[in-house]
Amino acid sequence: MGFEPYPGTLNVKLNEPLPEIGKGRKMYNFICYPGSLMVGDFKTDAYICKHPYGEGRTVFVLAPVGIRKTFGLRDKGFVRVQVGKVV
């Protein structure tokens, strides 16, 4: 993706389990896929990561910015994640 991840992750509970998407990149003991994170009208590139032994409904988002501060997120806020090729 071409960015240095900001320290820390945003943990996101999905409405549905993350489907198998193919081979992801192993980072920090997680399987990570390129994607994006959207909050309202704002969007940033991100890695959407899941634990290889997890149930797939909780993912961990790595981004080049501090997501909570940049987007003004609070606990239980709503975000949209997109996994796969980012346009």
C-alpha positions as CSV (number, residue, x, y, z in Angstrom):
1,M,0.0,0.0,0.0
2,G,3.0,2.2,0.4
3,F,2.4,3.7,3.8
4,E,3.9,3.3,7.3
5,P,1.1,2.2,9.6
6,Y,0.2,4.5,12.5
7,P,1.0,2.9,15.9
8,G,-2.1,1.0,17.1
9,T,-5.2,-0.4,15.4
10,L,-8.9,0.3,15.2
11,N,-10.8,-2.8,16.2
12,V,-13.9,-3.2,14.1
13,K,-16.7,-5.7,14.7
14,L,-18.3,-6.6,11.3
15,N,-21.9,-7.3,10.7
16,E,-20.9,-10.5,8.8
17,P,-17.7,-12.5,9.0
18,L,-14.9,-11.4,6.6
19,P,-15.0,-13.7,3.6
20,E,-12.0,-15.6,2.4
21,I,-10.4,-13.3,-0.1
22,G,-7.4,-15.1,-1.2
23,K,-3.9,-14.9,0.0
24,G,-3.2,-11.9,2.3
25,R,0.0,-10.5,3.6
26,K,1.2,-11.7,7.0
27,M,1.9,-8.8,9.3
28,Y,2.3,-8.8,13.1
29,N,0.8,-12.4,13.3
30,F,-2.3,-11.4,11.4
31,I,-3.4,-11.9,7.8
32,C,-3.8,-8.5,6.2
33,Y,-5.5,-7.4,3.1
34,P,-5.2,-4.0,1.4
35,G,-8.4,-2.0,1.5
36,S,-9.8,1.3,2.8
37,L,-11.7,2.7,5.7
38,M,-14.5,5.2,5.3
39,V,-16.1,7.4,7.9
40,G,-18.9,9.6,6.5
41,D,-17.3,11.4,3.5
42,F,-13.8,10.7,4.6
43,K,-11.7,7.8,3.3
44,T,-8.2,6.5,3.9
45,D,-6.1,3.6,2.6
46,A,-5.8,0.8,5.2
47,Y,-4.9,-2.8,5.8
48,I,-7.8,-4.8,7.0
49,C,-6.4,-7.6,9.3
50,K,-7.8,-10.7,10.9
51,H,-6.3,-13.2,13.3
52,P,-5.6,-16.4,11.3
53,Y,-7.5,-18.4,14.0
54,G,-10.3,-16.0,14.7
55,E,-13.9,-16.2,13.7
56,G,-13.6,-13.4,11.2
57,R,-16.2,-10.9,12.6
58,T,-13.6,-8.8,14.4
59,V,-10.9,-7.2,12.2
60,F,-8.1,-4.8,13.0
61,V,-7.5,-1.8,10.8
62,L,-4.1,-0.3,10.2
63,A,-3.9,3.1,8.6
64,P,-1.4,5.8,7.9
65,V,-3.2,8.1,10.4
66,G,-4.6,7.9,13.9
67,I,-8.1,6.8,12.9
68,R,-10.0,7.8,16.1
69,K,-8.4,11.3,16.3
70,T,-8.5,12.0,12.6
71,F,-12.1,11.0,12.1
72,G,-13.4,11.9,15.6
73,L,-14.5,8.3,16.3
74,R,-15.8,7.2,19.6
75,D,-16.5,3.7,21.0
76,K,-19.3,1.9,19.1
77,G,-19.0,4.4,16.2
78,F,-19.9,3.3,12.6
79,V,-17.3,2.9,9.9
80,R,-17.2,1.1,6.5
81,V,-14.3,-1.1,5.5
82,Q,-13.6,-2.2,2.0
83,V,-11.3,-5.1,1.4
84,G,-9.5,-5.7,-1.9
85,K,-8.4,-3.4,-4.7
86,V,-8.8,0.2,-3.8
87,V,-9.8,2.6,-6.6
